[in-house]
Amino acid sequence: MPSRPKRRPVFRLSRKRPKHEADSDLTALSVNVNKIAVLRNSRGGRDPDVVTAARVCLDAGAHGITVHPRPDARHIRTDDVHALAELTRTYGVEFNIEGNPFAPPRPGYPGFLALCEATRPAQATLVPDDDGQLTSDHGFDFARDLDGLRQHVTALHAIGCRVSVFADAGADIAAAAASGADRIELYTGPYAEAFAEGQPGKVLPVFTETARAAQAKGMGVNAGHDLSQANLSAFLEAVPAVLEVSIGHALIGEALHDGLAFTVKRYLAIVEGR
C-alpha cells in the first residue's frame, strides 16, 4: 500500500484556494447533514433542527457543512440551504452544495444554479443523480456530458464557486478536466463495499491512479459516499492528497449509537430526580 506523507493538523479553510492543490496534505471534513433533515421531515415540524445539528458539528471542529438538496425536497429544503449558508458564513467555514445541474426547477426547488446564485457556497459539487434515485451511486460520463458540464462550470465560476464533479474511480479524467472543474469527488461506494467484504486492496489501486491522474491535470481530489470511522483511514493512507471528505450517513448513524447511552442517562436523571 502506498505510503502517505505525515499530515499536518487540519484547520478551517478559507474560501479562496488555488486550483492546483495536489501537493497539500490537509484533509478537510465536511459533514453532510441531509440525514438530520430526513428525520425531521418524517415527523414534520422543525425538530431535529438541521442548523442546530450543523452548529454542533462546527463547534466540534468540522471544517465545513455539505448538503445535497434534491428537487423533491425529500430531506434538505431550499430554506435549509439559505439558513446553512448564513451559518457557515458566520463561522467562516466552507459550505458545499451538491446536486444535479441538469435537473430542471420546479415548485419549491429553483434549480441548482439558481440555488447557488442565491446562497454563494464556497463549493458546488455536481452529481448526476436522477430524481428517483435513493442516493448517489455513480459519477458522470464525462465524455458524454462534457458540453453541458462545461457550461455549468463556467456559470458557477462566474458567481465565485469552486466546482467539483462526481467521478467514478477509473473515470475519463482528461474529459473531466476539460469541463473546467477545479476538483473531482471520487465516488467511494465501491471502496466501502470492498472494505466491508475484507478486500479493499481489490479496488484501492484504481482510486489511487484516478486521484493521481486528476492531480496531474491540475485538479484537486475530494472523496465521499459510505466513508466511515472503520474505512476512512485506510482510504486516506492509500489515496494521495485528498483535500476533503464529505461524510453524512455513517457519521450520523455512528453519532446515534455513541450518543444514545449518554442521552438515556440524562432522561433517567430527570425522571429519577422527581
Contacts in CASP RR format, 6 or more apart in sequence:
PFRMAT RR
TARGET T0000
AUTHOR 0000-0000-0000
METHOD contacts of the structure
MODEL  1
MPSRPKRRPVFRLSRKRPKHEADSDLTALSVNVNKIAVLRNSRGGRDPDV
VTAARVCLDAGAHGITVHPRPDARHIRTDDVHALAELTRTYGVEFNIEGN
PFAPPRPGYPGFLALCEATRPAQATLVPDDDGQLTSDHGFDFARDLDGLR
QHVTALHAIGCRVSVFADAGADIAAAAASGADRIELYTGPYAEAFAEGQP
GKVLPVFTETARAAQAKGMGVNAGHDLSQANLSAFLEAVPAVLEVSIGHA
LIGEALHDGLAFTVKRYLAIVEGR
1 201 0 8 1.000
1 204 0 8 1.000
1 234 0 8 1.000
1 237 0 8 1.000
1 238 0 8 1.000
2 208 0 8 1.000
2 237 0 8 1.000
2 238 0 8 1.000
2 240 0 8 1.000
3 237 0 8 1.000
4 236 0 8 1.000
4 237 0 8 1.000
4 238 0 8 1.000
4 240 0 8 1.000
5 25 0 8 1.000
6 25 0 8 1.000
7 25 0 8 1.000
7 26 0 8 1.000
7 27 0 8 1.000
8 25 0 8 1.000
8 26 0 8 1.000
10 26 0 8 1.000
10 27 0 8 1.000
10 28 0 8 1.000
10 29 0 8 1.000
10 63 0 8 1.000
11 26 0 8 1.000
11 63 0 8 1.000
12 61 0 8 1.000
12 63 0 8 1.000
12 64 0 8 1.000
12 91 0 8 1.000
12 92 0 8 1.000
12 93 0 8 1.000
12 94 0 8 1.000
13 26 0 8 1.000
13 28 0 8 1.000
13 63 0 8 1.000
13 64 0 8 1.000
13 93 0 8 1.000
13 94 0 8 1.000
13 122 0 8 1.000
15 94 0 8 1.000
15 122 0 8 1.000
17 162 0 8 1.000
19 182 0 8 1.000
19 218 0 8 1.000
19 219 0 8 1.000
19 220 0 8 1.000
20 218 0 8 1.000
20 220 0 8 1.000
21 220 0 8 1.000
21 241 0 8 1.000
21 243 0 8 1.000
22 214 0 8 1.000
22 215 0 8 1.000
22 216 0 8 1.000
22 218 0 8 1.000
22 219 0 8 1.000
22 220 0 8 1.000
22 221 0 8 1.000
22 240 0 8 1.000
22 241 0 8 1.000
23 241 0 8 1.000
24 241 0 8 1.000
24 243 0 8 1.000
25 241 0 8 1.000
26 243 0 8 1.000
27 236 0 8 1.000
27 242 0 8 1.000
27 243 0 8 1.000
27 244 0 8 1.000
27 245 0 8 1.000
28 63 0 8 1.000
28 64 0 8 1.000
28 94 0 8 1.000
28 243 0 8 1.000
28 244 0 8 1.000
28 245 0 8 1.000
29 62 0 8 1.000
29 63 0 8 1.000
29 64 0 8 1.000
29 244 0 8 1.000
29 245 0 8 1.000
29 247 0 8 1.000
30 62 0 8 1.000
30 63 0 8 1.000
30 64 0 8 1.000
30 65 0 8 1.000
30 66 0 8 1.000
30 94 0 8 1.000
30 96 0 8 1.000
30 244 0 8 1.000
30 245 0 8 1.000
30 246 0 8 1.000
30 247 0 8 1.000
31 54 0 8 1.000
31 57 0 8 1.000
31 62 0 8 1.000
31 64 0 8 1.000
31 65 0 8 1.000
31 66 0 8 1.000
31 246 0 8 1.000
31 247 0 8 1.000
31 248 0 8 1.000
31 251 0 8 1.000
32 65 0 8 1.000
32 66 0 8 1.000
32 67 0 8 1.000
32 68 0 8 1.000
32 246 0 8 1.000
32 247 0 8 1.000
32 248 0 8 1.000
32 249 0 8 1.000
32 251 0 8 1.000
33 50 0 8 1.000
33 53 0 8 1.000
33 54 0 8 1.000
33 57 0 8 1.000
33 65 0 8 1.000
33 66 0 8 1.000
33 67 0 8 1.000
33 76 0 8 1.000
33 84 0 8 1.000
33 248 0 8 1.000
33 252 0 8 1.000
34 67 0 8 1.000
34 68 0 8 1.000
34 75 0 8 1.000
34 76 0 8 1.000
34 248 0 8 1.000
34 249 0 8 1.000
35 75 0 8 1.000
35 248 0 8 1.000
35 249 0 8 1.000
35 252 0 8 1.000
35 253 0 8 1.000
36 48 0 8 1.000
36 49 0 8 1.000
36 50 0 8 1.000
36 53 0 8 1.000
36 252 0 8 1.000
37 50 0 8 1.000
37 75 0 8 1.000
37 76 0 8 1.000
37 77 0 8 1.000
37 80 0 8 1.000
38 74 0 8 1.000
38 75 0 8 1.000
39 48 0 8 1.000
40 46 0 8 1.000
40 47 0 8 1.000
40 48 0 8 1.000
40 49 0 8 1.000
40 50 0 8 1.000
41 74 0 8 1.000
41 75 0 8 1.000
50 76 0 8 1.000
50 80 0 8 1.000
50 83 0 8 1.000
50 84 0 8 1.000
51 80 0 8 1.000
51 83 0 8 1.000
51 84 0 8 1.000
51 87 0 8 1.000
54 65 0 8 1.000
54 84 0 8 1.000
54 87 0 8 1.000
54 88 0 8 1.000
55 87 0 8 1.000
57 64 0 8 1.000
57 65 0 8 1.000
58 64 0 8 1.000
58 65 0 8 1.000
58 87 0 8 1.000
58 88 0 8 1.000
58 91 0 8 1.000
58 93 0 8 1.000
62 93 0 8 1.000
63 93 0 8 1.000
63 94 0 8 1.000
63 244 0 8 1.000
64 88 0 8 1.000
64 93 0 8 1.000
64 94 0 8 1.000
64 95 0 8 1.000
64 96 0 8 1.000
65 84 0 8 1.000
65 87 0 8 1.000
65 88 0 8 1.000
65 93 0 8 1.000
65 94 0 8 1.000
65 95 0 8 1.000
65 96 0 8 1.000
66 96 0 8 1.000
66 97 0 8 1.000
66 98 0 8 1.000
66 125 0 8 1.000
66 246 0 8 1.000
66 248 0 8 1.000
67 76 0 8 1.000
67 80 0 8 1.000
67 81 0 8 1.000
67 84 0 8 1.000
67 96 0 8 1.000
67 97 0 8 1.000
67 98 0 8 1.000
68 75 0 8 1.000
68 76 0 8 1.000
68 97 0 8 1.000
68 98 0 8 1.000
68 99 0 8 1.000
68 127 0 8 1.000
68 136 0 8 1.000
69 75 0 8 1.000
69 76 0 8 1.000
69 77 0 8 1.000
69 78 0 8 1.000
69 80 0 8 1.000
69 81 0 8 1.000
69 97 0 8 1.000
69 99 0 8 1.000
69 109 0 8 1.000
69 115 0 8 1.000
70 76 0 8 1.000
70 99 0 8 1.000
70 109 0 8 1.000
70 129 0 8 1.000
70 131 0 8 1.000
71 103 0 8 1.000
71 104 0 8 1.000
71 105 0 8 1.000
71 106 0 8 1.000
71 109 0 8 1.000
71 111 0 8 1.000
71 131 0 8 1.000
72 109 0 8 1.000
72 131 0 8 1.000
72 132 0 8 1.000
73 108 0 8 1.000
73 109 0 8 1.000
77 108 0 8 1.000
78 108 0 8 1.000
78 109 0 8 1.000
78 110 0 8 1.000
78 115 0 8 1.000
81 97 0 8 1.000
81 115 0 8 1.000
81 119 0 8 1.000
82 118 0 8 1.000
82 119 0 8 1.000
84 95 0 8 1.000
85 95 0 8 1.000
85 119 0 8 1.000
85 120 0 8 1.000
85 121 0 8 1.000
88 94 0 8 1.000
88 95 0 8 1.000
88 122 0 8 1.000
89 95 0 8 1.000
94 121 0 8 1.000
94 122 0 8 1.000
94 123 0 8 1.000
95 119 0 8 1.000
95 121 0 8 1.000
95 122 0 8 1.000
95 123 0 8 1.000
96 121 0 8 1.000
96 122 0 8 1.000
96 123 0 8 1.000
96 124 0 8 1.000
96 125 0 8 1.000
96 164 0 8 1.000
96 244 0 8 1.000
96 246 0 8 1.000
97 112 0 8 1.000
97 115 0 8 1.000
97 116 0 8 1.000
97 119 0 8 1.000
97 121 0 8 1.000
97 123 0 8 1.000
97 124 0 8 1.000
97 125 0 8 1.000
98 124 0 8 1.000
98 125 0 8 1.000
98 126 0 8 1.000
98 127 0 8 1.000
98 136 0 8 1.000
98 166 0 8 1.000
98 246 0 8 1.000
99 112 0 8 1.000
99 124 0 8 1.000
99 125 0 8 1.000
99 126 0 8 1.000
99 127 0 8 1.000
99 129 0 8 1.000
100 112 0 8 1.000
100 126 0 8 1.000
100 127 0 8 1.000
100 128 0 8 1.000
100 129 0 8 1.000
100 130 0 8 1.000
101 112 0 8 1.000
101 113 0 8 1.000
101 126 0 8 1.000
101 149 0 8 1.000
101 152 0 8 1.000
102 128 0 8 1.000
102 148 0 8 1.000
102 152 0 8 1.000
103 109 0 8 1.000
103 111 0 8 1.000
103 112 0 8 1.000
103 131 0 8 1.000
104 111 0 8 1.000
105 111 0 8 1.000
105 114 0 8 1.000
109 115 0 8 1.000
110 118 0 8 1.000
112 124 0 8 1.000
112 126 0 8 1.000
112 152 0 8 1.000
113 152 0 8 1.000
113 155 0 8 1.000
113 156 0 8 1.000
116 124 0 8 1.000
116 156 0 8 1.000
116 159 0 8 1.000
116 161 0 8 1.000
117 159 0 8 1.000
120 159 0 8 1.000
120 160 0 8 1.000
120 161 0 8 1.000
121 161 0 8 1.000
122 161 0 8 1.000
122 162 0 8 1.000
123 161 0 8 1.000
123 162 0 8 1.000
123 163 0 8 1.000
123 164 0 8 1.000
123 183 0 8 1.000
124 156 0 8 1.000
124 161 0 8 1.000
124 162 0 8 1.000
124 163 0 8 1.000
124 164 0 8 1.000
125 163 0 8 1.000
125 164 0 8 1.000
125 165 0 8 1.000
125 166 0 8 1.000
125 185 0 8 1.000
125 222 0 8 1.000
125 246 0 8 1.000
126 140 0 8 1.000
126 149 0 8 1.000
126 152 0 8 1.000
126 153 0 8 1.000
126 163 0 8 1.000
126 164 0 8 1.000
126 165 0 8 1.000
126 166 0 8 1.000
126 181 0 8 1.000
127 136 0 8 1.000
127 139 0 8 1.000
127 166 0 8 1.000
128 138 0 8 1.000
128 139 0 8 1.000
128 140 0 8 1.000
128 141 0 8 1.000
128 145 0 8 1.000
128 166 0 8 1.000
129 135 0 8 1.000
129 136 0 8 1.000
129 137 0 8 1.000
135 225 0 8 1.000
135 249 0 8 1.000
136 166 0 8 1.000
136 187 0 8 1.000
136 225 0 8 1.000
137 187 0 8 1.000
137 189 0 8 1.000
138 166 0 8 1.000
138 168 0 8 1.000
138 187 0 8 1.000
139 166 0 8 1.000
139 167 0 8 1.000
139 168 0 8 1.000
139 171 0 8 1.000
139 187 0 8 1.000
140 149 0 8 1.000
140 165 0 8 1.000
140 166 0 8 1.000
140 167 0 8 1.000
140 171 0 8 1.000
140 176 0 8 1.000
142 149 0 8 1.000
142 165 0 8 1.000
142 167 0 8 1.000
142 171 0 8 1.000
142 172 0 8 1.000
142 173 0 8 1.000
142 175 0 8 1.000
142 176 0 8 1.000
142 178 0 8 1.000
142 179 0 8 1.000
143 172 0 8 1.000
143 175 0 8 1.000
146 175 0 8 1.000
146 178 0 8 1.000
146 179 0 8 1.000
149 165 0 8 1.000
149 179 0 8 1.000
149 181 0 8 1.000
150 178 0 8 1.000
150 179 0 8 1.000
150 180 0 8 1.000
152 163 0 8 1.000
153 163 0 8 1.000
153 165 0 8 1.000
153 179 0 8 1.000
153 180 0 8 1.000
153 181 0 8 1.000
154 180 0 8 1.000
156 163 0 8 1.000
157 163 0 8 1.000
162 182 0 8 1.000
162 183 0 8 1.000
163 180 0 8 1.000
163 181 0 8 1.000
163 182 0 8 1.000
163 183 0 8 1.000
164 181 0 8 1.000
164 182 0 8 1.000
164 183 0 8 1.000
164 184 0 8 1.000
164 185 0 8 1.000
164 222 0 8 1.000
165 176 0 8 1.000
165 179 0 8 1.000
165 181 0 8 1.000
165 183 0 8 1.000
165 184 0 8 1.000
165 185 0 8 1.000
166 184 0 8 1.000
166 185 0 8 1.000
166 187 0 8 1.000
167 173 0 8 1.000
167 176 0 8 1.000
167 184 0 8 1.000
167 185 0 8 1.000
167 186 0 8 1.000
167 187 0 8 1.000
167 210 0 8 1.000
167 214 0 8 1.000
168 186 0 8 1.000
168 187 0 8 1.000
168 190 0 8 1.000
169 186 0 8 1.000
169 187 0 8 1.000
169 190 0 8 1.000
169 191 0 8 1.000
169 203 0 8 1.000
169 206 0 8 1.000
169 207 0 8 1.000
169 209 0 8 1.000
169 210 0 8 1.000
170 206 0 8 1.000
170 209 0 8 1.000
170 210 0 8 1.000
171 184 0 8 1.000
171 210 0 8 1.000
173 184 0 8 1.000
173 210 0 8 1.000
173 213 0 8 1.000
173 214 0 8 1.000
173 217 0 8 1.000
173 219 0 8 1.000
174 217 0 8 1.000
176 184 0 8 1.000
176 214 0 8 1.000
176 217 0 8 1.000
176 219 0 8 1.000
177 214 0 8 1.000
177 217 0 8 1.000
177 218 0 8 1.000
177 219 0 8 1.000
181 219 0 8 1.000
182 219 0 8 1.000
182 220 0 8 1.000
183 214 0 8 1.000
183 219 0 8 1.000
183 220 0 8 1.000
183 221 0 8 1.000
183 222 0 8 1.000
183 243 0 8 1.000
184 210 0 8 1.000
184 214 0 8 1.000
184 219 0 8 1.000
184 220 0 8 1.000
184 221 0 8 1.000
184 222 0 8 1.000
185 221 0 8 1.000
185 222 0 8 1.000
185 223 0 8 1.000
185 224 0 8 1.000
185 246 0 8 1.000
186 207 0 8 1.000
186 210 0 8 1.000
186 211 0 8 1.000
186 221 0 8 1.000
186 222 0 8 1.000
186 223 0 8 1.000
186 224 0 8 1.000
186 239 0 8 1.000
187 224 0 8 1.000
187 225 0 8 1.000
188 207 0 8 1.000
188 223 0 8 1.000
188 224 0 8 1.000
188 225 0 8 1.000
188 226 0 8 1.000
188 227 0 8 1.000
188 235 0 8 1.000
189 224 0 8 1.000
189 225 0 8 1.000
189 226 0 8 1.000
190 203 0 8 1.000
191 200 0 8 1.000
191 203 0 8 1.000
191 204 0 8 1.000
191 207 0 8 1.000
191 226 0 8 1.000
191 231 0 8 1.000
191 235 0 8 1.000
192 225 0 8 1.000
192 226 0 8 1.000
192 227 0 8 1.000
192 228 0 8 1.000
192 231 0 8 1.000
193 226 0 8 1.000
194 200 0 8 1.000
194 201 0 8 1.000
194 202 0 8 1.000
194 203 0 8 1.000
194 204 0 8 1.000
195 230 0 8 1.000
195 231 0 8 1.000
195 234 0 8 1.000
196 231 0 8 1.000
200 231 0 8 1.000
200 234 0 8 1.000
200 235 0 8 1.000
200 238 0 8 1.000
204 234 0 8 1.000
204 235 0 8 1.000
204 238 0 8 1.000
204 239 0 8 1.000
207 235 0 8 1.000
207 238 0 8 1.000
207 239 0 8 1.000
208 238 0 8 1.000
208 239 0 8 1.000
208 240 0 8 1.000
211 221 0 8 1.000
211 239 0 8 1.000
211 240 0 8 1.000
211 241 0 8 1.000
211 242 0 8 1.000
212 240 0 8 1.000
214 220 0 8 1.000
214 221 0 8 1.000
215 221 0 8 1.000
215 240 0 8 1.000
215 241 0 8 1.000
220 241 0 8 1.000
220 243 0 8 1.000
221 239 0 8 1.000
221 240 0 8 1.000
221 241 0 8 1.000
221 242 0 8 1.000
221 243 0 8 1.000
222 242 0 8 1.000
222 243 0 8 1.000
222 244 0 8 1.000
222 245 0 8 1.000
222 246 0 8 1.000
223 235 0 8 1.000
223 239 0 8 1.000
223 242 0 8 1.000
223 244 0 8 1.000
223 245 0 8 1.000
223 246 0 8 1.000
224 245 0 8 1.000
224 246 0 8 1.000
224 247 0 8 1.000
226 249 0 8 1.000
226 250 0 8 1.000
227 235 0 8 1.000
227 245 0 8 1.000
227 247 0 8 1.000
227 250 0 8 1.000
228 247 0 8 1.000
228 250 0 8 1.000
228 251 0 8 1.000
228 254 0 8 1.000
229 250 0 8 1.000
229 254 0 8 1.000
232 245 0 8 1.000
232 247 0 8 1.000
235 242 0 8 1.000
236 242 0 8 1.000
236 245 0 8 1.000
END
